[in-house]
Amino acid sequence: MSIRNKGRNRNDAIEKKICPNCSGQLVNRTGPYGNFLGCSNYPKCRFNSKL
């Protein structure tokens, strides 16, 4: 798998609101710096992404 395909698969997973690290569900969260997508398996999985 090429680097380009890895990035594309990661972006596809985020668009479908699936965590690319653990396959958990990504949920909208609010923090001190604004809104972001965070993994529902927090604190076990610490993945997050800007909206």
Jmol script that loads the backbone (N, CA, C; Angstrom):
load data "model"
ATOM      1  N   MET A   1       0.851  -1.172   0.000  1.00  0.00           N
ATOM      2  CA  MET A   1       0.000   0.000   0.000  1.00  0.00           C
ATOM      3  C   MET A   1       0.898   1.238   0.000  1.00  0.00           C
ATOM      4  N   SER A   2       0.612   2.179  -0.874  1.00  0.00           N
ATOM      5  CA  SER A   2       1.436   3.378  -0.966  1.00  0.00           C
ATOM      6  C   SER A   2       1.040   4.389   0.098  1.00  0.00           C
ATOM      7  N   ILE A   3       1.890   5.355   0.320  1.00  0.00           N
ATOM      8  CA  ILE A   3       1.623   6.407   1.299  1.00  0.00           C
ATOM      9  C   ILE A   3       0.378   7.185   0.903  1.00  0.00           C
ATOM     10  N   ARG A   4       0.211   7.407  -0.387  1.00  0.00           N
ATOM     11  CA  ARG A   4      -0.953   8.153  -0.868  1.00  0.00           C
ATOM     12  C   ARG A   4      -2.248   7.421  -0.518  1.00  0.00           C
ATOM     13  N   ASN A   5      -2.264   6.089  -0.675  1.00  0.00           N
ATOM     14  CA  ASN A   5      -3.461   5.312  -0.360  1.00  0.00           C
ATOM     15  C   ASN A   5      -3.741   5.300   1.135  1.00  0.00           C
ATOM     16  N   LYS A   6      -2.705   5.266   1.961  1.00  0.00           N
ATOM     17  CA  LYS A   6      -2.906   5.289   3.414  1.00  0.00           C
ATOM     18  C   LYS A   6      -3.600   6.576   3.830  1.00  0.00           C
ATOM     19  N   GLY A   7      -3.169   7.706   3.281  1.00  0.00           N
ATOM     20  CA  GLY A   7      -3.788   8.990   3.595  1.00  0.00           C
ATOM     21  C   GLY A   7      -5.225   9.051   3.135  1.00  0.00           C
ATOM     22  N   ARG A   8      -5.478   8.494   1.958  1.00  0.00           N
ATOM     23  CA  ARG A   8      -6.838   8.492   1.417  1.00  0.00           C
ATOM     24  C   ARG A   8      -7.750   7.626   2.283  1.00  0.00           C
ATOM     25  N   ASN A   9      -7.272   6.439   2.689  1.00  0.00           N
ATOM     26  CA  ASN A   9      -8.082   5.558   3.534  1.00  0.00           C
ATOM     27  C   ASN A   9      -8.375   6.215   4.876  1.00  0.00           C
ATOM     28  N   ARG A  10      -7.395   6.924   5.437  1.00  0.00           N
ATOM     29  CA  ARG A  10      -7.580   7.602   6.708  1.00  0.00           C
ATOM     30  C   ARG A  10      -8.648   8.691   6.578  1.00  0.00           C
ATOM     31  N   ASN A  11      -8.567   9.491   5.496  1.00  0.00           N
ATOM     32  CA  ASN A  11      -9.553  10.552   5.285  1.00  0.00           C
ATOM     33  C   ASN A  11     -10.942   9.977   5.045  1.00  0.00           C
ATOM     34  N   ASP A  12     -11.038   8.867   4.331  1.00  0.00           N
ATOM     35  CA  ASP A  12     -12.333   8.223   4.102  1.00  0.00           C
ATOM     36  C   ASP A  12     -12.945   7.767   5.423  1.00  0.00           C
ATOM     37  N   ALA A  13     -12.127   7.201   6.295  1.00  0.00           N
ATOM     38  CA  ALA A  13     -12.618   6.737   7.589  1.00  0.00           C
ATOM     39  C   ALA A  13     -13.122   7.907   8.421  1.00  0.00           C
ATOM     40  N   ILE A  14     -12.392   9.024   8.410  1.00  0.00           N
ATOM     41  CA  ILE A  14     -12.799  10.194   9.190  1.00  0.00           C
ATOM     42  C   ILE A  14     -14.111  10.753   8.648  1.00  0.00           C
ATOM     43  N   GLU A  15     -14.271  10.791   7.322  1.00  0.00           N
ATOM     44  CA  GLU A  15     -15.518  11.272   6.732  1.00  0.00           C
ATOM     45  C   GLU A  15     -16.703  10.401   7.128  1.00  0.00           C
ATOM     46  N   LYS A  16     -16.469   9.100   7.298  1.00  0.00           N
ATOM     47  CA  LYS A  16     -17.528   8.177   7.714  1.00  0.00           C
ATOM     48  C   LYS A  16     -17.690   8.144   9.229  1.00  0.00           C
ATOM     49  N   LYS A  17     -16.899   8.984   9.936  1.00  0.00           N
ATOM     50  CA  LYS A  17     -16.894   9.082  11.397  1.00  0.00           C
ATOM     51  C   LYS A  17     -16.517   7.760  12.057  1.00  0.00           C
ATOM     52  N   ILE A  18     -15.476   7.117  11.491  1.00  0.00           N
ATOM     53  CA  ILE A  18     -14.903   5.895  12.061  1.00  0.00           C
ATOM     54  C   ILE A  18     -13.461   6.206  12.418  1.00  0.00           C
ATOM     55  N   CYS A  19     -13.061   5.870  13.624  1.00  0.00           N
ATOM     56  CA  CYS A  19     -11.694   6.130  14.076  1.00  0.00           C
ATOM     57  C   CYS A  19     -10.711   5.273  13.284  1.00  0.00           C
ATOM     58  N   PRO A  20      -9.698   5.893  12.644  1.00  0.00           N
ATOM     59  CA  PRO A  20      -8.731   5.114  11.870  1.00  0.00           C
ATOM     60  C   PRO A  20      -7.776   4.305  12.747  1.00  0.00           C
ATOM     61  N   ASN A  21      -7.688   4.616  14.042  1.00  0.00           N
ATOM     62  CA  ASN A  21      -6.787   3.887  14.935  1.00  0.00           C
ATOM     63  C   ASN A  21      -7.416   2.625  15.505  1.00  0.00           C
ATOM     64  N   CYS A  22      -8.672   2.733  15.993  1.00  0.00           N
ATOM     65  CA  CYS A  22      -9.262   1.593  16.702  1.00  0.00           C
ATOM     66  C   CYS A  22     -10.623   1.172  16.147  1.00  0.00           C
ATOM     67  N   SER A  23     -11.101   1.810  15.087  1.00  0.00           N
ATOM     68  CA  SER A  23     -12.399   1.532  14.455  1.00  0.00           C
ATOM     69  C   SER A  23     -13.585   1.865  15.347  1.00  0.00           C
ATOM     70  N   GLY A  24     -13.369   2.707  16.349  1.00  0.00           N
ATOM     71  CA  GLY A  24     -14.472   3.189  17.173  1.00  0.00           C
ATOM     72  C   GLY A  24     -15.219   4.291  16.444  1.00  0.00           C
ATOM     73  N   GLN A  25     -16.256   4.799  17.060  1.00  0.00           N
ATOM     74  CA  GLN A  25     -17.059   5.857  16.458  1.00  0.00           C
ATOM     75  C   GLN A  25     -16.475   7.214  16.834  1.00  0.00           C
ATOM     76  N   LEU A  26     -16.406   8.137  15.864  1.00  0.00           N
ATOM     77  CA  LEU A  26     -15.964   9.498  16.133  1.00  0.00           C
ATOM     78  C   LEU A  26     -17.180  10.342  16.480  1.00  0.00           C
ATOM     79  N   VAL A  27     -17.072  11.117  17.560  1.00  0.00           N
ATOM     80  CA  VAL A  27     -18.178  11.951  18.021  1.00  0.00           C
ATOM     81  C   VAL A  27     -17.725  13.402  18.088  1.00  0.00           C
ATOM     82  N   ASN A  28     -18.672  14.322  17.908  1.00  0.00           N
ATOM     83  CA  ASN A  28     -18.372  15.750  18.005  1.00  0.00           C
ATOM     84  C   ASN A  28     -18.146  16.102  19.462  1.00  0.00           C
ATOM     85  N   ARG A  29     -17.069  16.829  19.732  1.00  0.00           N
ATOM     86  CA  ARG A  29     -16.748  17.265  21.087  1.00  0.00           C
ATOM     87  C   ARG A  29     -16.371  18.733  21.041  1.00  0.00           C
ATOM     88  N   THR A  30     -16.466  19.395  22.195  1.00  0.00           N
ATOM     89  CA  THR A  30     -16.101  20.793  22.315  1.00  0.00           C
ATOM     90  C   THR A  30     -15.012  20.921  23.362  1.00  0.00           C
ATOM     91  N   GLY A  31     -13.954  21.637  23.021  1.00  0.00           N
ATOM     92  CA  GLY A  31     -12.846  21.853  23.930  1.00  0.00           C
ATOM     93  C   GLY A  31     -12.549  23.339  24.053  1.00  0.00           C
ATOM     94  N   PRO A  32     -11.516  23.685  24.783  1.00  0.00           N
ATOM     95  CA  PRO A  32     -11.187  25.106  24.977  1.00  0.00           C
ATOM     96  C   PRO A  32     -10.770  25.810  23.684  1.00  0.00           C
ATOM     97  N   TYR A  33     -10.385  25.075  22.666  1.00  0.00           N
ATOM     98  CA  TYR A  33      -9.964  25.663  21.396  1.00  0.00           C
ATOM     99  C   TYR A  33     -10.975  25.457  20.280  1.00  0.00           C
ATOM    100  N   GLY A  34     -12.181  25.016  20.601  1.00  0.00           N
ATOM    101  CA  GLY A  34     -13.228  24.856  19.599  1.00  0.00           C
ATOM    102  C   GLY A  34     -13.697  23.420  19.466  1.00  0.00           C
ATOM    103  N   ASN A  35     -14.452  23.161  18.416  1.00  0.00           N
ATOM    104  CA  ASN A  35     -15.037  21.850  18.162  1.00  0.00           C
ATOM    105  C   ASN A  35     -14.032  20.928  17.472  1.00  0.00           C
ATOM    106  N   PHE A  36     -14.159  19.637  17.736  1.00  0.00           N
ATOM    107  CA  PHE A  36     -13.296  18.643  17.105  1.00  0.00           C
ATOM    108  C   PHE A  36     -13.996  17.296  17.139  1.00  0.00           C
ATOM    109  N   LEU A  37     -13.487  16.343  16.358  1.00  0.00           N
ATOM    110  CA  LEU A  37     -13.972  14.966  16.390  1.00  0.00           C
ATOM    111  C   LEU A  37     -13.050  14.178  17.305  1.00  0.00           C
ATOM    112  N   GLY A  38     -13.618  13.448  18.239  1.00  0.00           N
ATOM    113  CA  GLY A  38     -12.836  12.624  19.148  1.00  0.00           C
ATOM    114  C   GLY A  38     -13.372  11.205  19.154  1.00  0.00           C
ATOM    115  N   CYS A  39     -12.508  10.260  19.461  1.00  0.00           N
ATOM    116  CA  CYS A  39     -12.899   8.858  19.488  1.00  0.00           C
ATOM    117  C   CYS A  39     -13.782   8.578  20.697  1.00  0.00           C
ATOM    118  N   SER A  40     -14.805   7.761  20.505  1.00  0.00           N
ATOM    119  CA  SER A  40     -15.710   7.413  21.602  1.00  0.00           C
ATOM    120  C   SER A  40     -15.052   6.466  22.600  1.00  0.00           C
ATOM    121  N   ASN A  41     -13.901   5.889  22.249  1.00  0.00           N
ATOM    122  CA  ASN A  41     -13.186   4.987  23.151  1.00  0.00           C
ATOM    123  C   ASN A  41     -12.163   5.721  24.015  1.00  0.00           C
ATOM    124  N   TYR A  42     -12.295   7.033  24.143  1.00  0.00           N
ATOM    125  CA  TYR A  42     -11.393   7.808  24.993  1.00  0.00           C
ATOM    126  C   TYR A  42     -11.573   7.353  26.436  1.00  0.00           C
ATOM    127  N   PRO A  43     -10.566   7.172  27.244  1.00  0.00           N
ATOM    128  CA  PRO A  43      -9.165   7.507  27.131  1.00  0.00           C
ATOM    129  C   PRO A  43      -8.307   6.377  26.574  1.00  0.00           C
ATOM    130  N   LYS A  44      -8.892   5.242  26.257  1.00  0.00           N
ATOM    131  CA  LYS A  44      -8.111   4.135  25.702  1.00  0.00           C
ATOM    132  C   LYS A  44      -7.513   4.521  24.353  1.00  0.00           C
ATOM    133  N   CYS A  45      -8.290   5.161  23.508  1.00  0.00           N
ATOM    134  CA  CYS A  45      -7.818   5.656  22.221  1.00  0.00           C
ATOM    135  C   CYS A  45      -7.906   7.179  22.265  1.00  0.00           C
ATOM    136  N   ARG A  46      -6.834   7.861  21.955  1.00  0.00           N
ATOM    137  CA  ARG A  46      -6.778   9.311  22.086  1.00  0.00           C
ATOM    138  C   ARG A  46      -6.815  10.042  20.740  1.00  0.00           C
ATOM    139  N   PHE A  47      -7.371   9.409  19.708  1.00  0.00           N
ATOM    140  CA  PHE A  47      -7.427  10.028  18.384  1.00  0.00           C
ATOM    141  C   PHE A  47      -8.371  11.231  18.398  1.00  0.00           C
ATOM    142  N   ASN A  48      -7.974  12.325  17.716  1.00  0.00           N
ATOM    143  CA  ASN A  48      -8.863  13.461  17.502  1.00  0.00           C
ATOM    144  C   ASN A  48      -8.510  14.120  16.183  1.00  0.00           C
ATOM    145  N   SER A  49      -9.454  14.889  15.664  1.00  0.00           N
ATOM    146  CA  SER A  49      -9.278  15.530  14.374  1.00  0.00           C
ATOM    147  C   SER A  49     -10.099  16.827  14.354  1.00  0.00           C
ATOM    148  N   LYS A  50      -9.583  17.843  13.667  1.00  0.00           N
ATOM    149  CA  LYS A  50     -10.337  19.092  13.507  1.00  0.00           C
ATOM    150  C   LYS A  50     -11.558  18.841  12.654  1.00  0.00           C
ATOM    151  N   LEU A  51     -12.581  19.649  12.873  1.00  0.00           N
ATOM    152  CA  LEU A  51     -13.775  19.570  12.038  1.00  0.00           C
ATOM    153  C   LEU A  51     -13.595  20.359  10.771  1.00  0.00           C
TER     154      LEU A  51
END
end "model"
wireframe off; spacefill off
backbone 0.3
color backbone group
